[in-house]
Structures are given as structure tokens and as C-alpha cells.
Amino acid sequence: MIYHVTKNKDWAIAKASGSYRSYSLDTEGFIHCSTSAQVAAVLKYYKDQKDLLLLHIDENLLTAPLEYERSPSLNEKFPHVVGEINLDAVIATEEL
């Protein structure tokens, strides 16, 4: 299981369009995700934001490639989805 933080409005757009994409897909070529052990550290970047969801993504259901790449700032490998996330790979959402 991997996880991705998004805004409720962006998840609504994904449900309407049939797949999820984030700004980082356009600017960096992938969607930032995290493992369960990394979620708490990632949430620190969102501490002042409201109306957030945590997407629970079954990586075995992804149709886009998944790559683990090292983050220089945290010196850990993070999962990156290289393409849009198909909605059936998102098995749960959690209000934050």
C-alpha cells in the first residue's frame, strides 16, 4: 500500500474525469506518494492546509509505472507514480 495527500477538490476532479493527476505530474513527471512509515513526515508539509484527503493506493492495481526514488532532503526512497493514478487503484480515502 502507498499513500498520497491531496485536496478534496482535486479528488472530486479525478472522480469526474476518471483518473487522478497532480500538479507534480506536469512539473516533475510523477506523482509523489509515501509508504505508511513515511506518511507522518509528509503530513508536516501540509500542517497549515485544510480540506485534505489521504488516498490509500494499492500499488498492485496501478496501471502507471511505480518507481522508488531517493529524496535528497530526507535521504529516503519514496514511491513515485509515473503517470495518472487509475481510480480503481485507490481503495480508500481518509479525511485529514
PyMOL commands that set and color helices and strands:
alter all, ss='L'
color gray80, all
select helices_A, chain A and resi 8-17+23-28+36-46+59-61+87-89
alter helices_A, ss='H'
color red, helices_A
select strands_A, chain A and resi 2-7+19-20+31-32+52-57+66-71+76-81+85-86+90-95
alter strands_A, ss='S'
color yellow, strands_A
deselect
rebuild
show_as cartoon
